Every structure is written in structure tokens, then in C-alpha cells.
Amino acid sequence: MKPNIIKDKSKLFALRVIKLCKYLFNDKKEFVMSKQFLRAGTSIGANINEAICSISKKEFLSKMYISYKEANESQYWLELLKDANYISEEEFNSFNYDCNEIIKILSSITKSTRENLNS
């Protein structure tokens, strides 16, 4: 099977999100922002997997765009967690770097898919 970079990156990101949220729940007793971050961060890969199984290019684009929006939302929750001092600057930078990579890839995928649909 051919490697799928965005699928692999989103899964690794989701696993990191899960680990961070376990820490935030158990050690920091932070439940609200971390639950939102958990939902958004794991939703990226779930929607990518749905896109891969889509029955049309329009459906593919829709699911990939939802993934893009979830990645942007994840970035927002990361910023709040950092600004509220639940995660360190170093933790934020590491997660933010990975999230930015995912956003750039999804942006490219959605842009090229839109262009292909319009041609």
C-alpha cells in the first residue's frame, strides 16, 4: 500500500494529543479546554480517513476541508492551553509545529482538489 503522509501525520498527532490530554486530565485537573483539544485533534485524522473512502471528489473535498478546520481549531486550543499555563512554551512549540505541518498539507490538498473540480 502506498504511504499516505497526511494520514500518517494526523494519526501521530492524534496519539500525541491523547497523551497530552491524559496528562492534563490526571495531573493538571484541566477538563474543559483539554476535552475540546482532544475532540478537535483526533477529529483531523478521522475526517481524513473518511475522505479517503469518499465516493466523489466533492465528498473528498468536504471531508478534507473539515480536517483543515479541525486542525485550525486544535491550534486555537493549543494557544489557550499555553496562555493559561497548562502547557509549557516548549510543549506548545512542538505541538504547534506538527499542527502547522498538517494545516499546510491540508491547505494544499483542498486547494488542488478545488482546482481539479473547477477545471
C-alpha positions as CSV (number, residue, x, y, z in Angstrom):
1,M,0.0,0.0,0.0
2,K,1.3,3.4,-1.0
3,P,2.2,5.7,2.0
4,N,-0.2,8.5,2.8
5,I,1.7,11.3,4.5
6,I,-1.3,13.3,5.8
7,K,-3.0,10.1,7.1
8,D,0.2,9.1,8.9
9,K,0.9,12.6,10.3
10,S,-2.7,13.1,11.5
11,K,-2.6,9.7,13.3
12,L,0.7,10.5,15.0
13,F,-0.7,13.9,16.0
14,A,-3.8,12.3,17.4
15,L,-1.8,9.9,19.5
16,R,0.2,12.8,20.9
17,V,-3.0,14.8,21.6
18,I,-4.4,11.8,23.5
19,K,-1.2,11.5,25.7
20,L,-1.2,15.2,26.4
21,C,-4.9,15.2,27.3
22,K,-4.4,12.2,29.7
23,Y,-1.7,14.3,31.4
24,L,-3.9,17.4,31.5
25,F,-6.8,15.4,33.0
26,N,-4.9,13.4,35.5
27,D,-2.1,15.8,36.6
28,K,-3.4,19.3,35.9
29,K,-7.1,18.5,36.5
30,E,-7.9,20.6,33.4
31,F,-11.0,19.2,31.7
32,V,-12.7,21.8,29.6
33,M,-10.0,23.0,27.1
34,S,-8.3,19.6,27.0
35,K,-11.5,17.9,26.1
36,Q,-12.1,20.3,23.3
37,F,-8.5,19.8,22.2
38,L,-8.9,16.1,22.3
39,R,-12.0,16.2,20.2
40,A,-10.5,18.5,17.5
41,G,-7.1,16.9,17.5
42,T,-8.4,13.4,16.9
43,S,-11.1,14.5,14.5
44,I,-8.5,15.6,12.0
45,G,-7.4,12.0,11.2
46,A,-11.0,10.7,11.4
47,N,-12.1,13.0,8.7
48,I,-9.1,12.3,6.6
49,N,-9.9,8.6,6.8
50,E,-13.5,9.3,5.8
51,A,-12.2,11.4,2.8
52,I,-10.0,8.5,1.7
53,C,-13.2,6.4,1.4
54,S,-15.3,9.0,-0.2
55,I,-17.5,8.2,-3.2
56,S,-16.9,11.5,-5.0
57,K,-14.4,14.3,-5.3
58,K,-16.9,16.7,-3.8
59,E,-17.2,14.5,-0.7
60,F,-13.4,14.1,-0.6
61,L,-13.0,17.9,-0.6
62,S,-15.7,18.4,2.0
63,K,-14.1,15.9,4.4
64,M,-10.6,17.2,3.8
65,Y,-11.8,20.8,4.4
66,I,-13.4,19.6,7.7
67,S,-10.0,18.2,8.7
68,Y,-8.4,21.5,7.8
69,K,-10.9,23.4,10.1
70,E,-10.3,20.9,12.9
71,A,-6.5,21.4,12.6
72,N,-7.0,25.1,12.9
73,E,-9.3,24.6,15.9
74,S,-6.7,22.4,17.5
75,Q,-4.2,25.2,17.1
76,Y,-6.6,27.6,18.9
77,W,-6.9,25.2,21.9
78,L,-3.1,24.8,22.0
79,E,-2.7,28.6,22.2
80,L,-5.3,28.7,25.1
81,L,-3.6,25.9,26.9
82,K,-0.2,27.6,26.6
83,D,-1.6,31.1,27.6
84,A,-3.4,29.6,30.6
85,N,-0.1,28.0,31.7
86,Y,-1.3,24.4,31.3
87,I,1.4,23.5,28.9
88,S,4.9,24.9,28.6
89,E,6.2,27.0,25.7
90,E,8.3,24.0,24.6
91,E,5.3,21.7,24.6
92,F,3.3,24.3,22.7
93,N,6.1,24.8,20.1
94,S,6.3,21.1,19.5
95,F,2.6,20.5,19.0
96,N,2.2,23.8,17.1
97,Y,4.9,22.8,14.6
98,D,3.2,19.4,13.9
99,C,-0.2,21.1,13.7
100,N,1.1,23.7,11.2
101,E,2.6,21.0,9.0
102,I,-0.8,19.3,8.9
103,I,-2.6,22.6,8.2
104,K,-0.2,23.3,5.3
105,I,-0.6,19.8,3.8
106,L,-4.4,20.0,4.1
107,S,-4.4,23.5,2.6
108,S,-2.5,22.2,-0.4
109,I,-4.8,19.2,-0.8
110,T,-8.0,21.2,-0.6
111,K,-6.6,23.9,-3.0
112,S,-5.6,21.4,-5.6
113,T,-8.8,19.4,-5.3
114,R,-10.9,22.5,-5.7
115,E,-8.9,23.5,-8.8
116,N,-9.4,20.0,-10.3
117,L,-13.1,20.2,-9.6
118,N,-13.4,23.5,-11.4
119,S,-11.4,22.5,-14.5
